[in-house]
Amino acid sequence: MEVTNRVESRNEYLSFEAFNAARKLIEEIMCVRAGEDVLITADTSSDMRVAELLAGAALGVGAHPVIVRYETRYASAIEPPKPVAGAALGADVWIELQLGYIMHSNAFRAAMERGTRYTCLTGLDVQMLVDTVGRVDYAGVTRLGNRLVELLESASVIRMTSANGMDISAERGDRPIHLRGIPADKPGMSVMLAGQISFNPLEQTQNGTIVFDGAAWPPDENGLIANPITLTVESGVVTDISGQGSDAAIYRNWMASHGDPNMYRVAHWSLGFNPGVTRSTGRIVEDERVFGCVEFGIGTKGAWIGGEPWVAAAHTDGSNVLPSIYCDGVAIEENGKYVHPDLVAICRELGVSGY
């Protein structure tokens, strides 16, 4: 997977800042309490400084942290080794750090039904922990997210375009718009990193063209995208994948390799707005939250998103970094920059560059 190289091997690098961010994640986002069992899953691709910092922060509030580490699996939404599934089922809080995340698997669903509070932070390294958690004004980002939710909820038809050919629209219908970066304060909650809202419009009304130009993962061979990947969508199903260079061919072949029609179904539309993420890095949790981007998930669709859920062989995500977004024909974002006055005002309050 092509990623932005920023590995810093010295333990003292950002040590104060990373400690503060870990405490914030454990106490304010995952709402860990004394006596709870906290599972941190990692693989051989994980930044173990992050795992250790999170475990220390959990211990600091009187919880019982457990780190489970296993081999890297270069795929998503697949079943983990049985000991990992068992650990997840017994945890009060579960933090995923591994590259091959387990979300959308049967093990994940079993843990959610049992009441485990969960977050997917695949690929989280020290720099990402500091930039996307430690330095972020969560209250301010929540205000921005809530206003975006209100604007989308008020629209009958949502359209997303870009200068490089993206043009897709759909009817929202009665589908909910989910703000993902909220505290995990109730049993069975699945939360994500701040700075994203997700929804899936009525599938049969989703028609047009999606363009990935930031990042796409999986497959592992993509990551950062050198040449845009163009996906034709008809009634919520990807019917063609094209583009110059190797990126589109890699993506197309990987999709076909599963032999699963559900792999081509669009599972969610998402908006990214984490002020700590200013560019794509090849770490999909960051890439989904580049400030002002849009992102689409394809494959397995979780029940939480609304409408009919389905299971596919895997789940893949890709981003477009300079979109325009229209709600019933009125632009709220143009070429990667929010233009609705309410959004602009919040961006200025947050000190976002360019506003």
N, C-alpha and C positions, 0 to 999 in steps of 0.2 A: 504494500500500500504506500503510495506516495504521500508524505506528510511534510509539513514545515519542520525542519530540524531545529529543535531548541533544547535538546537534552543537556542538562547541566548536572554533572556527576557529584559536585561538591555538596555535602550535606548542609553546609552553612548557607547555601544559596537560597535567598528568600525565606530563611528559616523562621524569622519572627512573623512575617506576613502569612506564611503557609500555616503556622500554628494558629493564628487568629482566624484564618478562613476555615480551618478544620473545626474549631470550636463553634463558629457560626453555623456551619453545616449540621453539626450534631445537635446543637442546642436549639437553634432558631428555625431550621428547615425540617429536620427529621424529628424534632421535639422529643429527644431521647430523655427518659426519666430513670431515676435510680431503680436498680433491680431488674431492668429490662435486659434481654439477651439481644445483642447487636451482632449481626453477621455481616462481614465484609468479604465479598468474593473477588478474587483477583486471578490473573493468569500470568504466564511467563513473559507477557508483553506489558504488564502493568508497572506503573511507577510505585514501587513499594514504599517510598517515603510517604506517599499519600495514604496508603493503607495503614502504616504505623501511626501517622498523625491522627487519623480518624479514630483508630483504636484508643490512642491515648486520650483524646478528647472525650470519648465515650466513657472510659474508665474514670475520668475526672468528674463526671456527673453521677458516678455510682452505678453505672451499667456494667454489663459483662460482655466485653468485646471478644469476638472470635474471628480470626482471619483464615479463610480457606483459599488455597492457591493451587491451581492445576494447569495442565498444558494449554497453550494457546490454540483456540479453534477459530479458523478464519471464516466464520459464517455466523449468521444471526438467527435468533429465534429457534435454536435447536435444543434438544434435550441435553442436560448436563450429565456428568457421571452421577451415579446413584447417591454416593455420599454427599455430593453438593446439593442434590434435590432434597435429601433428608435434612440437611442443615437449614435450608431455606424454609422448610415446612415447620421447623421448630423455633424460628426466630421471631422476635417481636418487631425488629427493624432489620431491613436487608438493604445494603448498599452495594450495588454492582459496579465494579471497576474494570472488569475484563473486556478485552477486545471483542470476543465472540459472546455477545450478551445473550441472556437466557429469556428476557422479556418476550412474551407471546408464546412461550412453550407451555407444555402441560405442567411442568414443575412450577413455573411462574403462576399459572392459574390456580394450582392447588394452594400455594402459599397465600395468594390474595384471598381465596375463599376462607382460609383459616384465620385471616385477620392480620397478616403481616403488613407492616408499613414499608413501602419500597421506593427506591429511586434508582434510575438507570443513569450511571455516570461513566459510560464506557470510554476508555482511553484517557481518563482524568489524570493529568500529570500535575506537578507542582505549579508550573506557570499558569495552567488552566484553572486550577483551584484558586489561585490568588486573583487572577483576572476576572473570572466569571462568578465567583462567590465572595471572596474577601473584599474586593474593591467596589462591589455593586450595591447601589442604594435599592434594596429590595422593595421598600415601600414606594419609591418613585417608579420603579419598573412595573410594579403592580398597578399603579395608577394608569400608566401608559397602556398596559395590557387590558385593563378593564374598559378603557375608552375605545380601544380597538374592538373589543368584544361587542360593545354597544353599537358601534358603527356597522359591524358585520351583521349583527342580529336585526338591525333595522332594514336591511336590504333584502329584496326578493331575489335579485340576480347579482352574483359576484363574478367579476371578470378580472383576470390577471394577464398582463402582456409584458413584453420586453423588446428592446431594440433589436435583439438577435433572433426574433421570430416566435417567441412564446405568445400564444393567444388562446386562452382556455376560459370557458365560462360555464356556470352551472346555477341552478336554482337551489337556494338554501333549504326551502321547505320548512319543516319543523325541527331541523337538526340543531342540536346545541353547539355552542362555541365554547371550548374549554380553555381556561387560563391554566397553564401547566405549572408555573413556578410558584406554587403556594405551599404553605407549611403542611407537613404530613402529621396532622393532629388527631386523626381518627383511624380506627382499625380498618385494614384492608385498603388503605389509600395508596395509589400509585402516583407518584409525583415526579416531575422532571426538573431540570435546571431552569432557573428563572430566565425570562425573556423569550417565551414562545406561547402562542395560542394555536390550537388545533381543532379541526372539525372535518367533516366529510359531507359535502352537499349531496343532494339526491343523486344517486349513482347514475340513473338512466338519463339525467340531464347534463352530465359532464361530457362536454365535447370540445375539441380543438387540439391545440399543440402545447406541450410542455417542453421547455428547454432547460437542461441541467448545464450550468456553466461554472459553478463554484466547486462542488464536490459531489461524489456519489459513493455510497458504501452500504453493503457489499455490492459487487465483488471486491475482494482485497486488492486486485490488480488496478482498480480505478483510483479511489482516493481523490486527490486533487485532479481536476479535469483540465487538460491542455486544449482540447477541442470540444466544443459543445456537443451534447447528446440530445437529439430531438426525438420526442415521443409523440406519436399521433394517438389521440384518445377518442374513442367512440362509445358513447353510453357508459362511461366509466371504466372502459377496458382499453389497455394499450394494444393497438393493432399493428404498429410499426415502430421500429427503432432505427434511426439513421444518424449520419454525421460523418464529417471528415476525420481522418486520422484513426488511431487505434482505439480510442476511448469507446466510441459507439460500438465497434465490433466486439470488444471485450464484454461490454454490458449486454449486448444482444445475445451473444453466445452463452453467457452465464445464465441469463433468464431462461433461454431455451433448454439448458442442460437439466433443469428440474422436471421437465415434462409435465408441468402442472398448470392447467388453465387459470387457477386462482392466483398464480404469480403475477398475472398481467392486470389484475384488478386494482384500481386506485383506491388505497385504503384511507388516506387523509391528506388534507391541505393544511399547511401550517405557515404562520408568520413568525419570523425571528426578529428579536429586538433587545438583545443583551448588550448594553453599552460597552462591556468588557471585550466583546468579540468584534473586531473591526475588519477581519479578513478571513478567508477560508484557510484552514490549516491541515485538512485531511483527517481530523478527528471529528467524527460525524456529530457528536453531541455539541461541539462548538459550531460546526458548519451549519447546523440547523438554526443557529441563533445569531449569525452575523447580522449586525444591526441593519434592519431594512430589507432583509432577504425574504424570499418565500421558499418553501420546501414541500416536497410531495413524497408521501410514503406509498409504496406499492407492494402488494403481497398480503400477508396475514393482516386482518383488521381486528383490533381489539374490541370487545363488547362496550367498553367505556365511551367510545367515540360517538355512538349513536347510530341507529338504524341496524340493519342486519350485520352481525359479525360473521367472519369466515376464517378458515384456517388454510394457509398455503404452506409450501415447502420451506419458505423463508420470508423475510421482510427486507426491503431495501429502501433507502432514502436518497434523495438528490436535491440540490439547491440551485436557485437562480438568484444572483446577488444584486441585480439592479432592476427590479420589477416595477411595474405600475399596477396599482390596484384600484378598481372601480366598483362602487356600490350603487347599483341601479344607475349606472352611467356617470356617476360623479366621482372624480378622482380623490382618493385619500392619500395616495402615494404616487409619485412620478419619478421614474428612473432611479429608484432606490432611495428616494428622499420623501419623507412624509410632508404633505402639503395641506392637510386639513388643519385649520387654525388651532383646534384643541390639542391635536397631536404635536404641532410645532411648539406650542407653549410648554407642554410637558417636557419635550426634548430640550428646550432651553433651560428649564429648571434642573434637569439632570446634567447639564453641561455637555451635551453631546456635540461633537465637532460638526460644524457645518450649519448649525441652527442659531 
